[in-house]
Amino acid sequence: MKTLFIDCNRGAAGDMITAALLQLCINKQQMLDKLNKLLPNLVIEEEILEREGIIGAHLRVVIAGEEEKSYDEVEASEYNFFENKGFVKEERIDQMTIMISNLAISNEVKKQAIEIYLEIKNAEAKVHGCRMEEIHNSRLGSLDAVVDIVSVCVLLESLAITEVVSTPINLGGGFVRCGQWTVPVPAPATAQIVKTMPTYMSDNPGELCTPTGAAIIKHITTRYQNNQPMRNQNGYGLGAKEYHPPGYVKVSL
């Protein structure tokens, strides 16, 4: 049995989990090359950063020339992006699940990735009081989520992980922008996803846990444990936003 320990005491986001797992790979560049082939016009670049004594990796994810953004930033900027790029502005759930099914990845990874993606869409549908089929997200936002989800699933398979032990998730505190509105942390979709998960709030303002991060942890975790053992192989994944103290995910083998 190969156990992966995930420390979510400084949050959980898809890009942070991906960046942390990448640090455990023997050949990071080979894995990055593999991830970059998941979708056309996808570029994932690794940056090693230091934030308040934590040295970790941050991933720049660029799709068709546009860098991955947080949920609120995508909502605020999607109109101009899609008008300028000539993309279809909205993407239906069935289109995204079909796209995942057609990726050059194993059937097990496809199944796991689709389950995680539908977890997010189901949460959004419940928040909006509609059916999942009625949820139409921006194409950029949907692709961002798919890249994070599939990347994590591919990395777990590559590392041959058989058990995942996670800490309770620090959700953060304060308020977050969701489109045109400002709402308390956790954001509505995140709150829906973590209903049955061990979580806690903190005094530090900011959204430390995203819907994608919550859905990934929910589906890959075998069990939760507050105190995790020391391990020789560790990886830190830093988020795009700079908080004090910093947001990151730590993984250990």
N, C-alpha and C positions, 0 to 999 in steps of 0.2 A: 504494500500500500504506500502510495506517495502522497503525503499530505501537504497542502498549501495553506499557510496561515495568512489571513488578510486583516490588517489593522485599519479600521475605519474610524479611529478616534479623532481624525482631522478631516472627516468627510468621505464622500464616495461619488465619483463622477466617471463616466465612461472613458474619457481620455486619460484620467489619472490611473485607472486600473490597467489600461492598456500599456501606458508608459512604464508602470511598475513591473508588470509581468515581462516586458521586453528586457528588463535588466537581468532577468534570470536565464536568458537564452545564451547558450555557448557562443553562437555566431549571430550577434544582433543584426549585422548588416544583411546577412542572408535572410533573416526573418523579415526585416524591413522591406527587402525586395519582394518577398512573397506577399506581404500585406499591400504593397503598392500596386500589385497586379489584380487585386480584388475587383476594382472598378476602373472603367476608362477615365482618363483625365484625373486620376487620384494621385496626390503626392503627399506622403507622410514623412516628415523630417524630424529627427531627434535633436533636442537641445539639452545639454547638461547645464543646470543652473544651481545656484546656491541662494537659499532664502533662510535667513536667520539661523544659520548653522546647519540647515538640512540641505544636503547635496542630492539632487535627484534629476530625473529626466522630465522634460516637457515635450509633448508632441505637437508639432504644427501640422494640421490636417487641411490640405487645400484641395478643393473639388472644383474643376473647371475654372481655375484661377481665383476662386473665392475661398478665403480662409474660414475654417470652422468657427462658429460663434456660439455664444451662450443662447439659451432659449429666448430671453427677452430681446437680445440684439437681433436675432433672426426675425422675430415678429416685427420689430421696428423698421428693419431695412429690406424686407423681402420684396417689396413692390419694385423699388428701383433696380434691385439685382436681377429680377426675372425679366423686367422690361428691357434692360440693357443686354442681357445674355441671350434672350430669345428662348428661355426655358418655359416649359409648362409650369404655371405658378403653383398649382395644387397637385397633390399626389394621393391616390386612393390606397387604402390598406392592401387590397388584393394585388395592386401593381407592385408594391414593395415586397410582399411575400413571394410573388412569382419571381421577382428579381433575385431574391436570396436563394430560391430554389435552383436558379440557373447559374449560380456562382460555381467556380471550379474549386469546391471544397467538399469534404466528406459529407455523407448523408446525416451522420450524427451531429456534425457541426451545424448543418442546415436546420435540422429539427430543433436544436437548442436555441439557435439564433432567432428562428421564427417565434418560438414560445416567448422569448424575452421581449421581442418587438411587440407581440400581441398583448403582453402584460401592460406595456406603456399605453397602447391604443385603448385597451379596455379601461384603464384608469382615466384617460382623457374623456372617453365616452360617458363614464359615470359622473364625472365632474360637470359635463355639459348637458347631462340628462338626455342622451341620445344613443342610438345604436352605433357600434364600432364602424359599420359600413358608412355611416354618415360623417365620420371624422375625415376631413380633408386637410392635411398639413401641407406646409410649403415643401417643395421638392428638396430644397437645400437642407432644411431642418430634418427631413426624413432620412436623407442620405447621410448626414452627420451621425444620426443615431445608428443607422445600419452599419456604418464603418466601425464605430466604437464597439457595437455588440458583436459583430462577426469577428473583429480583430481579437477580442477577448476569448471568444470560443475557439478560434484557431490556435491561439497561444496556449490555452489550457490543454488542448489536444497534443500540441507539439511537445509540451513539457510532461506529458503523460500523467497528469494529475488525476488521482482517484478519489481524493477527499479534500474538501475545502472547509476550513474552520475560520469563521469571521468573528470579529468583535461586534458589539452593538454599534450602530452608526450614529455619529455626531451630526445632527441635522443643521446645526448652526443656530442663528437667531436673527432677530430684527425683521426686516421686510425685504421683499424681492419684487422686481418688475415682471409682470406677466402680460406682455403685449401693451395695452393702453392702461393697465391697472397696476396698482401697488398693493401687494397682499402680504400677510405675515408668512414668515418661514415656518414650516416647509410649504412650498408652492402646492396648490391643490392636487395636481397629479401625483406629486411625490407623497403627499399625505395619504392619498388613496392606496398607493403601492405598499407603503410601510406599515399599514394598519396591523398586520399580524407579525411584524418584525420587531426585535429589540432595538430601540432607538432612544436618544435623549437630546435635549436642547442644551445650548450653551449660551453664555453671556456675550460671546463675540458676534458682532453683527455680520451677516452675510449668509448666503445660501451655500452651505458646504456639501449638501447632498442633492444631486439632480435626479429627475425621473429616470434617466437612463442608468445612472449609477445605482439607484435603488433597485431597479428591475434586474440588473445584472447580479448584484449581491444576493437578491432574493432567490434567483433561480440556480445559481452555482453553489450556494452554501449548503453544506451537509449538516453542520451544526454551528451553534454560536458559543463563544467562550470569552469571558472578560479578560482573563490573564493568559497571554500567549508565551510559549517557551522561547528562549533565545535560540537563534539559528545562525549558521555560518553564511548562508546565501540569502541576501536581502536586496530588495529593490524598492526605490522610492519614486512615485509618480506625482509630479507637481501639476496643479491646475493652471488654467489660463489667467484667472484672477488672482491678484496679490492681496492676501488678507494678513492681518496681524493677530495671532500667530498664523503662519502660512497653512493653506489647505493642501493636504497630500494623502496618498494612500501608500502604505508600506506592505510589501508582500515578503514572505519568508518561506524557505524550503528547509 
